[in-house]
Amino acid sequence: TFWKYDLPLTIRKHHKVVLFVFVVFLIFFSIGFFVSKQDEGVARDFFGDRYVDKTLENIAEGNPFGIYESGNPFLSWLLLMIHNIRVSLLMFAAGIFAGIPSLYLLAQNAAMVGIFDQFFAAKGLGIQFFLVVFVHGTLELTAIIVSGAAGLVLGKSFLFPGTIRRIDAFKQGAKDGVKIMIGLMPVFALAAFFEGFITRLYNDVSVLTTIITSLSVVFVVWYFVIYPIRLGKKMTSQLNEEDV
């Protein structure tokens, strides 16, 4: 019942925080995109000369996202999963410092995605960027955004305890944050699996990658937006009936 009720209800409980973090992500994504549009050197500062030069070489050879075809799929999946989970846990734990480090890490990731997008858009590959990168990016970025929200929930509970004792509010915030993070672990694992095994097929089996991206979008909208709202309304209705 954890993923069916506890996690969606926790997201619903803190939906304003999740929405705020999502807006912050969009803002810094836009900043990264437009700043790198003015200065192409920004991409090199973020990704390094080696990565940029290799990608430019792939673009010249007609395989712009060839970087995803390199390496062992299983090792890629494992390393990407560990890396993304580590970043998300750091983002959550850093929330104890008033949530500021969590927002900083979120802004950094958002700007990086914006720069990455602009790097390809400048070469006329903006749409292809989304079709390829969001095979895994839909789940991965959603989980990163919600991890940032979990960090902010932790910091907010301590700073603004409301009408209860600060320590009790903090314990509740920590409990809610942990629920969110536990619920995100399978999402990170699946996103890394897609990146390691599926994204690399964008040239050979583009139908499959398009289907995966579409299903991921549907899942994210349903599970992280629609379902929590519906579940919250259902629980509220049940409580009202019990009061009557």
C-alpha positions in Angstrom: 0.0 0.0 0.0 3.0 2.3 0.3 3.2 3.2 -3.4 -0.6 3.1 -3.7 -1.5 5.4 -0.8 1.3 6.7 1.4 3.6 8.2 -1.3 0.8 9.8 -3.4 -0.8 11.2 -0.2 2.5 12.6 1.0 3.0 14.3 -2.4 -0.6 15.6 -2.2 0.1 16.9 1.4 3.1 18.9 0.1 1.9 19.7 -3.4 2.6 23.4 -3.0 6.2 22.6 -2.2 6.4 20.3 -5.2 4.9 22.9 -7.4 7.3 25.6 -6.1 10.3 23.4 -6.8 9.0 22.6 -10.3 8.7 26.3 -11.1 12.3 26.8 -9.7 13.5 24.0 -12.0 11.8 25.6 -15.0 13.3 29.0 -14.2 16.9 27.8 -14.0 16.4 25.5 -17.0 15.5 28.7 -18.9 18.4 30.6 -17.5 20.8 27.8 -18.5 19.3 27.7 -22.0 19.4 31.4 -22.7 22.8 32.1 -21.1 24.4 29.3 -23.1 22.7 30.7 -26.2 24.6 33.9 -25.7 27.9 32.2 -24.8 28.8 28.8 -26.3 31.6 28.4 -23.9 29.2 27.8 -21.1 28.6 24.2 -22.3 32.3 23.5 -22.1 32.4 24.9 -18.6 29.7 22.5 -17.5 30.5 19.4 -19.5 34.2 19.7 -20.2 36.1 19.9 -23.5 36.3 16.2 -24.0 32.6 15.6 -23.8 31.7 18.6 -26.0 34.3 17.7 -28.6 33.2 14.1 -28.8 29.5 15.2 -29.1 30.5 17.7 -31.9 32.3 14.8 -33.6 29.2 12.6 -33.3 27.0 15.4 -34.8 29.3 15.8 -37.7 29.1 12.0 -38.3 25.3 12.2 -38.3 24.9 10.4 -35.0 24.4 13.3 -32.5 23.5 11.2 -29.5 26.1 8.5 -30.1 27.4 9.1 -26.5 24.5 7.0 -25.3 25.6 4.1 -27.4 28.9 3.7 -25.7 29.8 1.6 -22.7 28.4 -1.6 -21.3 24.6 -1.3 -20.9 24.5 -3.2 -17.5 27.4 -1.2 -16.0 25.9 2.1 -17.4 22.6 1.2 -15.7 24.2 0.4 -12.4 26.5 3.4 -12.3 23.8 5.8 -13.4 21.4 4.5 -10.8 23.9 4.8 -8.0 24.9 8.3 -9.1 21.4 9.6 -9.4 20.3 8.1 -6.1 23.4 9.6 -4.4 22.6 13.0 -5.8 18.9 12.8 -4.8 19.8 11.7 -1.2 22.3 14.5 -0.9 19.6 16.9 -2.2 17.2 15.6 0.5 19.6 15.6 3.4 20.9 19.0 2.5 17.4 20.3 3.1 18.2 20.4 6.9 20.0 23.6 6.2 16.8 25.6 5.6 16.4 23.9 2.2 18.8 26.3 0.6 21.4 23.7 -0.5 18.6 21.5 -1.9 17.4 24.4 -4.1 21.0 25.1 -5.1 21.5 21.5 -6.3 18.2 21.6 -8.0 19.1 24.9 -9.8 22.4 23.4 -10.8 20.8 20.4 -12.4 18.1 22.5 -14.1 20.6 24.8 -15.6 22.7 21.9 -16.8 19.7 20.4 -18.6 19.0 23.8 -20.2 22.5 24.1 -21.4 22.4 20.6 -22.7 19.2 21.4 -24.6 20.6 24.6 -26.1 23.8 22.8 -27.2 21.7 20.6 -29.5 19.1 23.2 -30.4 21.9 25.4 -31.7 22.7 22.6 -34.2 19.0 22.3 -35.2 18.5 19.2 -33.0 16.2 20.7 -30.4 13.2 18.4 -31.0 15.5 15.3 -31.4 17.0 16.2 -28.1 13.7 15.7 -26.3 12.8 12.6 -28.3 16.1 10.9 -27.3 17.1 12.3 -23.9 13.6 12.1 -22.5 13.4 8.4 -23.0 15.1 8.3 -19.6 14.9 12.0 -18.7 11.2 12.0 -18.1 11.5 9.8 -15.1 14.9 11.0 -14.0 14.1 14.7 -14.0 10.8 14.1 -12.3 12.5 12.2 -9.5 15.2 14.9 -9.2 12.5 17.6 -8.9 10.6 15.6 -6.3 13.8 14.9 -4.4 14.4 18.7 -4.2 10.9 19.0 -2.9 11.6 16.4 -0.2 14.6 18.5 0.9 12.5 21.6 1.1 9.9 19.8 3.1 12.6 18.8 5.6 13.9 22.4 5.9 10.4 24.0 5.9 9.3 21.7 8.8 12.0 23.1 11.0 11.8 26.7 10.0 8.0 26.9 10.0 6.7 24.4 12.6 3.2 26.0 12.7 1.2 25.4 15.8 3.2 22.3 17.1 6.5 22.0 18.7 9.5 22.6 16.4 11.0 19.2 17.1 7.7 17.5 16.4 7.2 19.4 13.1 10.8 18.4 12.1 10.2 14.8 12.9 7.0 14.8 10.7 8.9 16.6 7.9 11.7 14.1 8.1 9.2 11.2 8.0 7.4 12.7 5.0 10.7 13.3 3.2 11.9 9.8 3.8 8.5 8.5 2.4 9.1 10.5 -0.7 12.7 9.3 -1.1 11.9 5.7 -0.6 9.1 6.0 -3.2 11.6 7.5 -5.7 14.1 4.7 -5.6 12.3 2.5 -8.1 11.8 5.5 -10.4 15.6 6.2 -10.4 16.3 2.6 -11.0 13.9 2.5 -14.0 15.2 5.7 -15.4 18.8 4.4 -15.2 17.7 1.2 -16.9 16.1 3.1 -19.7 19.3 5.2 -20.1 21.6 2.2 -20.0 19.5 -0.2 -22.2 16.8 1.7 -24.1 18.0 5.2 -25.0 20.9 3.7 -27.0 18.3 2.2 -29.4 17.0 5.5 -30.6 18.6 4.9 -34.1 17.7 1.3 -34.5 14.3 1.0 -32.8 13.0 4.5 -32.7 9.4 3.3 -32.3 10.3 1.6 -29.0 12.0 4.7 -27.6 9.1 6.9 -28.6 6.6 4.5 -26.9 8.8 4.4 -23.7 8.9 8.2 -23.6 5.1 8.5 -24.2 4.4 6.0 -21.5 6.8 7.7 -19.1 5.0 11.0 -19.6 1.6 9.4 -19.0 2.9 7.7 -15.8 4.4 10.9 -14.4 1.3 13.0 -15.1 -1.0 10.3 -13.6 1.1 9.1 -10.6 2.6 12.4 -9.5 -0.2 14.8 -10.4 -3.7 13.3 -11.1 -3.6 10.4 -8.7 -2.5 12.4 -5.6 -5.2 14.9 -6.3 -7.9 12.3 -6.7 -6.7 10.4 -3.7 -6.6 13.5 -1.6 -10.2 14.4 -2.5 -11.3 10.8 -1.7 -9.7 10.9 1.7 -11.2 14.3 2.4 -14.7 13.1 1.4 -14.3 10.1 3.7 -13.3 12.3 6.6 -16.3 14.6 6.0 -18.7 11.6 5.9 -17.2 10.3 9.2 -17.7 13.7 10.8 -21.4 13.7 9.8 
